[in-house]
Structure formats: C-alpha cells, structure tokens
Amino acid sequence: MRHYEIIAAGTLLLFRDYNQKPNFCSPQNLPTISYSSKRELKKIIKSLVRKNNPTQDYLDLLDAQRKWLENTGTTTARAENVLKIIKQFV
C-alpha cells in the first residue's frame, strides 16, 4: 500500500519482474518499467535521471502513474469498480 505514497512523493515505481507477476496481484495495470537484474535497473535509472534531474521520460511515466493512481488506486476508484462489478450480477 506504500505505492500510493511513493507516487504522490514524485518517485517512480519500478518493479523487478513486474511482467511476470500474477494478473490478480496488486498493483494491476500500472504503467511501470519492469527489470530483471541489478545491471538492467542501473541502465534504466541512468536513462530516467541525468545529472540528478528527471528526464522527460521520467516525468511522462510519473504522470501516467499518477493518473493510474487517481483512476484506479484510490479508495473511491476501487469502490466504484466494486459497485460496477456488483451491478453486473444484479
């Protein structure tokens, strides 16, 4: 659940082997970058941050993650999704 705080603080979420996690495991459908090794992670970080400043790719991904958080990660968004699923069966 700390994912929300990390995104809100302006930090990107990067996940080791995100693309291999079970579909129903959280977070779901998060725009992120998946890496498989420490070497790969270092390369990704170098492409996202230059001279201690975020690149445009960093800012674009952060924006996408914040939109994801607002649209799917908040309590309100989750409740709306639950109600939508219930309505399918009522």
Secondary structure by P-SEA (a helix, b strand, c coil): caaaaaaaacbbbbbcccccccccccccccbbbbbccaaaaaaaaaaacccccccaaaaaaaaaaaaaaaccccaaaaaaaaaaaaaaac
